Amino acid sequence: MTQGAGEGPTTWQGAAEGGPAIPPRPTREPDLYTPTVRDLPVIEGAGPLYVVGDVHGYLDELRAALRAAGLTDDEDRWAAGNARLWFLGDFTDRGPDGIGVIDMVMRLSAEAAAAGGYCKALLGNHELLFLGASRFGDTPVDSGAGTASFHAAWMLNGGQRADMERLRDHHIQWMSRLDSMAVADGHLLLHSDTTAYLEYGQNVDDVNDAIWQALARNDAEETWELFRKFTKRFAFRDEGGPQAARELLDTYGGKRIVHGHSPIPYLTGEPAESESGDPDAPDAAPRIDGPHIYADSLAIAMDGGVTMAGKLLVARLPLDD
């Protein structure tokens, strides 16, 4: 058994018009997609459970983090046997190779399934933005701060032209079929630290179906509303945070929320550090020691701030307080 399949430390770091009727969700999809389809039987407890925070196009950092966790080998192939791996969303934007990240996750999904494990992924707000930019381009949307377009918002939020140039139909299909939440080993897995999920259903399957159907309607305003809602953050951070976390856990199940989206330095408010001690120095970076447990231990934040010179986090669950 490899380290990634059950040995070693618990945490590792590595430094995208309404129209036709909604098509039925396929019961069997091409092999390229099946590892992310929730209709596949999943045997809980079959192997150790891992989660990966926001990647944002930082492919080299992802490769290093997965290797360090023992989940992949030196050639970036699945090496963790029956381990279970969840990506918490936000694969693209800001970093240099979002399409490369998606390609790697899709490939690992097939390799993990063949080895008796799985590699699955959740829909992040940047996937919603990337999908909107690819589908609707310069179609005007009401941004709340004046009329804008998906393409303008995507560029403003770190969209990479190289990713759009390399985007293909199978990438769009994969992103649009991702689930938005899951429960695994008593953990409620989400991308965003928001209570907006409650607006889409009272159980996990209903939320996932509602968001999948909204994307299938291919409506610019509806997709923009999804993006807007799941860009909200900090629901579990302040005084009412534990209560908000309990509401989601009571509704969807699990004993602890695990999410990405909000970088840990934003949640902790800790300043960047540098060798000189000057937080404004060119080499200043946030100090990230691992996932952040907060909200009366009801929430775990996994976005290590790789886009701000932080860390790309991979963690084995459960975590100790």
C-alpha positions as a LaTeX table, in Angstrom:
\begin{tabular}{lrrr}
\hline
Residue & $x$ (\AA) & $y$ (\AA) & $z$ (\AA) \\
\hline
Met1 & 0.00 & 0.00 & 0.00 \\
Thr2 & 1.39 & 3.39 & $-0.87$ \\
Gln3 & 1.66 & 6.26 & 1.58 \\
Gly4 & $-1.28$ & 7.94 & $-0.19$ \\
Ala5 & $-3.43$ & 4.91 & 0.43 \\
Gly6 & $-3.13$ & 4.89 & 4.16 \\
Glu7 & 0.22 & 5.95 & 5.63 \\
Gly8 & 2.14 & 9.08 & 6.37 \\
Pro9 & 1.12 & 12.56 & 7.52 \\
Thr10 & $-2.46$ & 13.79 & 7.28 \\
Thr11 & $-1.78$ & 16.97 & 5.29 \\
Trp12 & 0.43 & 17.71 & 2.31 \\
Gln13 & 1.15 & 21.04 & 0.63 \\
Gly14 & 2.33 & 22.00 & $-2.80$ \\
Ala15 & 4.21 & 25.48 & $-3.08$ \\
Ala16 & $-15.26$ & 28.57 & $-17.13$ \\
Glu17 & $-30.81$ & 31.69 & $-24.27$ \\
Gly18 & $-33.07$ & 29.60 & $-22.72$ \\
Gly19 & $-34.10$ & 27.18 & $-25.42$ \\
Pro20 & $-34.60$ & 23.45 & $-25.76$ \\
Ala21 & $-36.13$ & 21.26 & $-23.11$ \\
Ile22 & $-33.78$ & 19.82 & $-20.50$ \\
Pro23 & $-32.35$ & 16.51 & $-21.71$ \\
Pro24 & $-32.58$ & 13.55 & $-19.35$ \\
Arg25 & $-29.45$ & 12.92 & $-17.37$ \\
Pro26 & $-27.78$ & 9.93 & $-18.98$ \\
Thr27 & $-27.71$ & 6.69 & $-17.01$ \\
Arg28 & $-24.48$ & 5.69 & $-18.72$ \\
Glu29 & $-21.93$ & 8.15 & $-20.05$ \\
Pro30 & $-18.64$ & 7.73 & $-21.88$ \\
Asp31 & $-15.84$ & 6.22 & $-19.79$ \\
Leu32 & $-14.15$ & 9.60 & $-19.75$ \\
Tyr33 & $-16.85$ & 10.94 & $-17.42$ \\
Thr34 & $-18.11$ & 8.02 & $-15.38$ \\
Pro35 & $-15.87$ & 8.53 & $-12.33$ \\
Thr36 & $-17.64$ & 11.84 & $-11.57$ \\
Val37 & $-21.21$ & 10.60 & $-12.08$ \\
Arg38 & $-22.95$ & 10.09 & $-8.77$ \\
Asp39 & $-25.05$ & 7.19 & $-10.15$ \\
Leu40 & $-21.95$ & 5.01 & $-9.93$ \\
Pro41 & $-22.06$ & 2.84 & $-6.78$ \\
Val42 & $-19.61$ & 4.18 & $-4.21$ \\
Ile43 & $-18.48$ & 1.94 & $-1.36$ \\
Glu44 & $-17.82$ & 4.25 & 1.57 \\
Gly45 & $-14.87$ & 3.18 & 3.67 \\
Ala46 & $-13.21$ & 1.33 & 0.78 \\
Gly47 & $-10.09$ & 3.46 & 1.10 \\
Pro48 & $-8.76$ & 6.59 & 2.81 \\
Leu49 & $-10.44$ & 9.89 & 1.97 \\
Tyr50 & $-8.55$ & 12.93 & 0.69 \\
Val51 & $-9.56$ & 16.42 & $-0.38$ \\
Val52 & $-7.82$ & 19.02 & $-2.54$ \\
Gly53 & $-8.38$ & 22.76 & $-2.23$ \\
Asp54 & $-8.62$ & 25.35 & $-5.01$ \\
Val55 & $-6.08$ & 24.77 & $-7.80$ \\
His56 & $-6.72$ & 27.78 & $-10.08$ \\
Gly57 & $-4.55$ & 26.64 & $-12.94$ \\
Tyr58 & $-1.42$ & 25.93 & $-10.89$ \\
Leu59 & $-0.69$ & 22.59 & $-12.51$ \\
Asp60 & 2.91 & 22.22 & $-11.33$ \\
Glu61 & 1.90 & 22.88 & $-7.72$ \\
Leu62 & $-0.90$ & 20.32 & $-8.04$ \\
Arg63 & 1.48 & 17.70 & $-9.37$ \\
Ala64 & 3.88 & 18.32 & $-6.49$ \\
Ala65 & 1.14 & 18.20 & $-3.85$ \\
Leu66 & $-0.38$ & 14.96 & $-5.14$ \\
Arg67 & 3.03 & 13.30 & $-5.34$ \\
Ala68 & 3.88 & 14.43 & $-1.81$ \\
Ala69 & 0.63 & 12.89 & $-0.57$ \\
Gly70 & 1.47 & 9.60 & $-2.26$ \\
Leu71 & $-1.61$ & 9.82 & $-4.47$ \\
Thr72 & 0.36 & 9.90 & $-7.72$ \\
Asp73 & 3.72 & 8.58 & $-8.86$ \\
Asp74 & 6.65 & 10.35 & $-10.45$ \\
Glu75 & 4.85 & 10.28 & $-13.81$ \\
Asp76 & 1.69 & 11.80 & $-12.26$ \\
Arg77 & $-0.26$ & 8.55 & $-12.57$ \\
Trp78 & $-2.69$ & 7.35 & $-9.91$ \\
Ala79 & $-0.72$ & 5.44 & $-7.27$ \\
Ala80 & $-3.13$ & 5.28 & $-4.34$ \\
Gly81 & $-5.07$ & 2.10 & $-5.05$ \\
Asn82 & $-8.55$ & 2.26 & $-3.51$ \\
Ala83 & $-8.10$ & 5.74 & $-2.02$ \\
Arg84 & $-10.90$ & 8.28 & $-2.53$ \\
Leu85 & $-10.06$ & 11.80 & $-3.66$ \\
Trp86 & $-12.34$ & 14.83 & $-3.90$ \\
Phe87 & $-11.40$ & 18.10 & $-5.59$ \\
Leu88 & $-13.39$ & 21.00 & $-4.12$ \\
Gly89 & $-13.64$ & 23.03 & $-7.33$ \\
Asp90 & $-12.01$ & 26.08 & $-8.97$ \\
Phe91 & $-9.66$ & 24.40 & $-11.41$ \\
Thr92 & $-9.12$ & 27.39 & $-13.70$ \\
Asp93 & $-8.41$ & 31.15 & $-13.77$ \\
Arg94 & $-5.52$ & 33.17 & $-12.32$ \\
Gly95 & $-2.96$ & 30.40 & $-12.80$ \\
Pro96 & $-1.24$ & 29.52 & $-16.08$ \\
Asp97 & $-2.76$ & 26.14 & $-17.04$ \\
Gly98 & $-6.38$ & 25.60 & $-16.04$ \\
Ile99 & $-7.07$ & 23.29 & $-18.98$ \\
Gly100 & $-4.04$ & 21.23 & $-18.02$ \\
Val101 & $-5.47$ & 20.90 & $-14.51$ \\
Ile102 & $-8.85$ & 19.74 & $-15.84$ \\
Asp103 & $-7.18$ & 17.24 & $-18.16$ \\
Met104 & $-5.19$ & 15.83 & $-15.25$ \\
Val105 & $-8.25$ & 15.50 & $-12.98$ \\
Met106 & $-10.22$ & 13.79 & $-15.76$ \\
Arg107 & $-7.39$ & 11.35 & $-16.38$ \\
Leu108 & $-6.92$ & 10.60 & $-12.66$ \\
Ser109 & $-10.66$ & 9.93 & $-12.40$ \\
Ala110 & $-10.36$ & 7.11 & $-14.93$ \\
Glu111 & $-7.14$ & 5.75 & $-13.43$ \\
Ala112 & $-8.48$ & 5.78 & $-9.87$ \\
Ala113 & $-11.69$ & 4.01 & $-10.90$ \\
Ala114 & $-9.66$ & 1.31 & $-12.65$ \\
Ala115 & $-7.65$ & 0.80 & $-9.44$ \\
Gly116 & $-10.73$ & 0.44 & $-7.22$ \\
Gly117 & $-10.71$ & 3.97 & $-5.83$ \\
Tyr118 & $-12.15$ & 7.19 & $-7.13$ \\
Cys119 & $-11.24$ & 10.76 & $-7.99$ \\
Lys120 & $-14.24$ & 13.09 & $-8.05$ \\
Ala121 & $-14.72$ & 16.83 & $-8.35$ \\
Leu122 & $-17.14$ & 19.53 & $-7.29$ \\
Leu123 & $-18.34$ & 22.53 & $-9.25$ \\
Gly124 & $-16.71$ & 25.80 & $-8.22$ \\
Asn125 & $-17.79$ & 29.35 & $-8.94$ \\
His126 & $-14.92$ & 29.72 & $-11.42$ \\
Glu127 & $-16.23$ & 26.76 & $-13.41$ \\
Leu128 & $-19.57$ & 28.58 & $-13.59$ \\
Leu129 & $-17.77$ & 31.70 & $-14.78$ \\
Phe130 & $-15.69$ & 29.80 & $-17.34$ \\
Leu131 & $-18.78$ & 28.01 & $-18.67$ \\
Gly132 & $-20.63$ & 31.30 & $-18.90$ \\
Ala133 & $-17.80$ & 33.02 & $-20.72$ \\
Ser134 & $-17.54$ & 30.18 & $-23.23$ \\
Arg135 & $-21.29$ & 29.94 & $-23.82$ \\
Phe136 & $-22.45$ & 33.55 & $-23.65$ \\
Gly137 & $-19.35$ & 35.66 & $-24.34$ \\
Asp138 & $-20.29$ & 39.33 & $-24.52$ \\
Thr139 & $-24.01$ & 38.81 & $-23.84$ \\
Pro140 & $-24.91$ & 41.56 & $-21.33$ \\
Val141 & $-25.74$ & 40.50 & $-17.77$ \\
Asp142 & $-26.76$ & 42.59 & $-14.79$ \\
Ser143 & $-23.73$ & 42.52 & $-12.53$ \\
Gly144 & $-25.29$ & 44.65 & $-9.78$ \\
Ala145 & $-22.56$ & 47.23 & $-10.34$ \\
Gly146 & $-23.65$ & 48.08 & $-13.85$ \\
Thr147 & $-24.21$ & 45.94 & $-16.90$ \\
Ala148 & $-21.32$ & 43.66 & $-17.78$ \\
Ser149 & $-20.81$ & 40.40 & $-19.65$ \\
Phe150 & $-19.62$ & 36.94 & $-18.70$ \\
His151 & $-16.47$ & 37.42 & $-20.75$ \\
Ala152 & $-15.66$ & 40.72 & $-19.04$ \\
Ala153 & $-16.28$ & 39.21 & $-15.60$ \\
Trp154 & $-14.18$ & 36.17 & $-16.47$ \\
Met155 & $-11.24$ & 38.33 & $-17.56$ \\
Leu156 & $-11.60$ & 40.50 & $-14.45$ \\
Asn157 & $-11.47$ & 37.38 & $-12.27$ \\
Gly158 & $-8.28$ & 35.99 & $-13.73$ \\
Gly159 & $-9.50$ & 34.35 & $-16.93$ \\
Gln160 & $-6.63$ & 33.08 & $-19.08$ \\
Arg161 & $-6.90$ & 33.44 & $-22.85$ \\
Ala162 & $-4.83$ & 30.29 & $-23.33$ \\
Asp163 & $-7.45$ & 28.31 & $-21.40$ \\
Met164 & $-10.26$ & 29.60 & $-23.60$ \\
Glu165 & $-8.27$ & 28.78 & $-26.74$ \\
Arg166 & $-7.73$ & 25.19 & $-25.56$ \\
Leu167 & $-11.27$ & 24.65 & $-24.24$ \\
Arg168 & $-13.04$ & 21.78 & $-26.02$ \\
Asp169 & $-16.52$ & 20.27 & $-25.89$ \\
His170 & $-15.47$ & 17.45 & $-23.57$ \\
His171 & $-14.15$ & 19.99 & $-21.03$ \\
Ile172 & $-17.47$ & 21.86 & $-21.15$ \\
Gln173 & $-19.43$ & 18.62 & $-20.74$ \\
Trp174 & $-17.27$ & 17.56 & $-17.79$ \\
Met175 & $-17.64$ & 20.88 & $-15.95$ \\
Ser176 & $-21.37$ & 21.11 & $-16.57$ \\
Arg177 & $-21.92$ & 17.62 & $-15.12$ \\
Leu178 & $-20.04$ & 18.15 & $-11.85$ \\
Asp179 & $-21.95$ & 17.86 & $-8.61$ \\
Ser180 & $-22.12$ & 20.84 & $-6.29$ \\
Met181 & $-21.99$ & 19.01 & $-2.96$ \\
Ala182 & $-21.38$ & 15.56 & $-1.51$ \\
Val183 & $-21.23$ & 13.77 & 1.82 \\
Ala184 & $-18.32$ & 11.43 & 2.49 \\
Asp185 & $-17.40$ & 9.81 & 5.81 \\
Gly186 & $-19.37$ & 12.36 & 7.80 \\
His187 & $-17.97$ & 15.35 & 5.91 \\
Leu188 & $-20.19$ & 17.71 & 3.92 \\
Leu189 & $-18.07$ & 18.70 & 0.94 \\
Leu190 & $-18.76$ & 22.07 & $-0.72$ \\
His191 & $-16.89$ & 24.53 & $-2.85$ \\
Ser192 & $-18.19$ & 27.80 & $-1.42$ \\
Asp193 & $-18.50$ & 28.84 & 2.22 \\
Thr194 & $-22.04$ & 30.11 & 1.64 \\
Thr195 & $-25.55$ & 29.07 & 2.64 \\
Ala196 & $-26.80$ & 29.63 & $-0.94$ \\
Tyr197 & $-27.02$ & 25.85 & $-1.39$ \\
Leu198 & $-30.18$ & 25.95 & 0.75 \\
Glu199 & $-31.97$ & 27.78 & $-2.05$ \\
Tyr200 & $-31.62$ & 24.77 & $-4.36$ \\
Gly201 & $-32.97$ & 21.88 & $-2.32$ \\
Gln202 & $-33.29$ & 20.17 & 1.03 \\
Asn203 & $-31.08$ & 17.20 & 0.28 \\
Val204 & $-27.83$ & 16.65 & $-1.59$ \\
Asp205 & $-29.36$ & 14.99 & $-4.64$ \\
Asp206 & $-31.95$ & 17.74 & $-5.07$ \\
Val207 & $-29.30$ & 20.47 & $-4.91$ \\
Asn208 & $-27.10$ & 18.70 & $-7.44$ \\
Asp209 & $-30.04$ & 18.08 & $-9.79$ \\
Ala210 & $-31.31$ & 21.67 & $-9.52$ \\
Ile211 & $-27.94$ & 23.16 & $-10.41$ \\
Trp212 & $-27.32$ & 20.63 & $-13.19$ \\
Gln213 & $-30.74$ & 21.45 & $-14.68$ \\
Ala214 & $-30.10$ & 25.19 & $-14.41$ \\
Leu215 & $-26.91$ & 24.78 & $-16.43$ \\
Ala216 & $-28.68$ & 22.51 & $-18.94$ \\
Arg217 & $-31.21$ & 25.29 & $-19.65$ \\
Asn218 & $-28.31$ & 27.27 & $-21.09$ \\
Asp219 & $-29.71$ & 30.65 & $-19.99$ \\
Ala220 & $-27.27$ & 33.53 & $-19.49$ \\
Glu221 & $-29.16$ & 35.23 & $-16.66$ \\
Glu222 & $-29.74$ & 31.99 & $-14.77$ \\
Thr223 & $-26.10$ & 30.99 & $-15.10$ \\
Trp224 & $-25.04$ & 34.45 & $-13.95$ \\
Glu225 & $-27.31$ & 34.12 & $-10.90$ \\
Leu226 & $-25.66$ & 30.81 & $-10.03$ \\
Phe227 & $-22.23$ & 32.39 & $-10.34$ \\
Arg228 & $-23.27$ & 35.37 & $-8.22$ \\
Lys229 & $-24.71$ & 33.23 & $-5.42$ \\
Phe230 & $-21.80$ & 30.83 & $-5.21$ \\
Thr231 & $-19.25$ & 33.64 & $-5.22$ \\
Lys232 & $-20.52$ & 34.71 & $-1.80$ \\
Arg233 & $-18.26$ & 33.78 & 1.09 \\
Phe234 & $-17.57$ & 33.92 & 4.86 \\
Ala235 & $-20.89$ & 32.37 & 5.96 \\
Phe236 & $-19.14$ & 30.40 & 8.71 \\
Arg237 & $-16.49$ & 32.93 & 9.76 \\
Asp238 & $-18.08$ & 35.46 & 12.10 \\
Glu239 & $-20.31$ & 35.35 & 15.16 \\
Gly240 & $-23.18$ & 33.57 & 13.41 \\
Gly241 & $-20.85$ & 31.20 & 11.59 \\
Pro242 & $-21.34$ & 28.10 & 13.74 \\
Gln243 & $-25.12$ & 28.45 & 13.49 \\
Ala244 & $-24.92$ & 28.74 & 9.69 \\
Ala245 & $-22.68$ & 25.68 & 9.54 \\
Arg246 & $-25.07$ & 23.69 & 11.72 \\
Glu247 & $-27.99$ & 24.63 & 9.46 \\
Leu248 & $-26.23$ & 23.15 & 6.43 \\
Leu249 & $-25.14$ & 20.06 & 8.35 \\
Asp250 & $-28.64$ & 19.49 & 9.77 \\
Thr251 & $-30.11$ & 19.83 & 6.27 \\
Tyr252 & $-27.64$ & 17.85 & 4.17 \\
Gly253 & $-25.92$ & 15.54 & 6.64 \\
Gly254 & $-22.41$ & 15.21 & 7.96 \\
Lys255 & $-20.70$ & 16.36 & 11.10 \\
Arg256 & $-18.28$ & 18.85 & 9.56 \\
Ile257 & $-18.19$ & 21.04 & 6.46 \\
Val258 & $-15.11$ & 20.96 & 4.22 \\
His259 & $-14.92$ & 23.80 & 1.69 \\
Gly260 & $-12.65$ & 25.75 & $-0.61$ \\
His261 & $-13.32$ & 29.17 & $-2.17$ \\
Ser262 & $-12.22$ & 31.58 & 0.59 \\
Pro263 & $-8.43$ & 31.63 & 1.00 \\
Ile264 & $-7.36$ & 30.82 & 4.53 \\
Pro265 & $-5.55$ & 34.18 & 4.95 \\
Tyr266 & $-8.89$ & 35.93 & 4.29 \\
Leu267 & $-10.52$ & 33.85 & 7.03 \\
Thr268 & $-7.78$ & 34.30 & 9.61 \\
Gly269 & $-6.81$ & 37.89 & 8.80 \\
Glu270 & $-3.16$ & 37.05 & 9.41 \\
Pro271 & $-0.73$ & 39.31 & 7.50 \\
Ala272 & 1.77 & 38.06 & 4.97 \\
Glu273 & 5.29 & 37.31 & 6.17 \\
Ser274 & 8.70 & 37.91 & 4.62 \\
Glu275 & 12.30 & 37.21 & 5.55 \\
Ser276 & 12.76 & 40.89 & 6.35 \\
Gly277 & 9.63 & 41.03 & 8.50 \\
Asp278 & 8.04 & 43.56 & 6.15 \\
Pro279 & 4.55 & 42.37 & 5.09 \\
Asp280 & 4.79 & 44.62 & 2.01 \\
Ala281 & 8.13 & 43.21 & 0.83 \\
Pro282 & 8.20 & 41.56 & $-2.63$ \\
Asp283 & 8.81 & 38.14 & $-1.06$ \\
Ala284 & 5.95 & 38.46 & 1.43 \\
Ala285 & 3.58 & 35.49 & 1.44 \\
Pro286 & 0.89 & 34.16 & 3.76 \\
Arg287 & 1.97 & 31.53 & 6.25 \\
Ile288 & $-0.14$ & 28.44 & 5.63 \\
Asp289 & 0.56 & 25.45 & 7.87 \\
Gly290 & $-2.39$ & 23.37 & 6.69 \\
Pro291 & $-6.20$ & 23.39 & 6.55 \\
His292 & $-7.98$ & 25.86 & 8.81 \\
Ile293 & $-10.48$ & 24.43 & 11.32 \\
Tyr294 & $-12.94$ & 27.02 & 12.60 \\
Ala295 & $-16.62$ & 27.78 & 13.40 \\
Asp296 & $-16.54$ & 25.75 & 16.63 \\
Ser297 & $-14.74$ & 23.00 & 14.70 \\
Leu298 & $-17.71$ & 22.62 & 12.36 \\
Ala299 & $-15.86$ & 23.85 & 9.24 \\
Ile300 & $-12.54$ & 23.15 & 7.53 \\
Ala301 & $-11.18$ & 25.62 & 4.95 \\
Met302 & $-8.98$ & 24.07 & 2.25 \\
Asp303 & $-8.05$ & 27.02 & 0.02 \\
Gly304 & $-4.42$ & 27.61 & 0.96 \\
Gly305 & $-4.15$ & 30.70 & $-1.23$ \\
Val306 & $-1.97$ & 29.28 & $-3.99$ \\
Thr307 & $-2.86$ & 32.33 & $-6.12$ \\
Met308 & $-1.34$ & 34.63 & $-3.48$ \\
Ala309 & 1.92 & 32.70 & $-2.98$ \\
Gly310 & 0.34 & 30.47 & $-0.36$ \\
Lys311 & 0.01 & 26.69 & $-0.58$ \\
Leu312 & $-2.01$ & 24.20 & $-2.60$ \\
Leu313 & $-3.44$ & 21.94 & 0.08 \\
Val314 & $-4.13$ & 18.21 & $-0.05$ \\
Ala315 & $-5.41$ & 16.69 & 3.18 \\
Arg316 & $-6.46$ & 13.29 & 4.42 \\
Leu317 & $-9.72$ & 13.26 & 6.36 \\
Pro318 & $-10.65$ & 13.23 & 9.16 \\
Leu319 & $-8.47$ & 15.96 & 10.63 \\
Asp320 & $-7.71$ & 16.27 & 14.31 \\
Asp321 & $-8.89$ & 19.49 & 15.97 \\
\hline
\end{tabular}
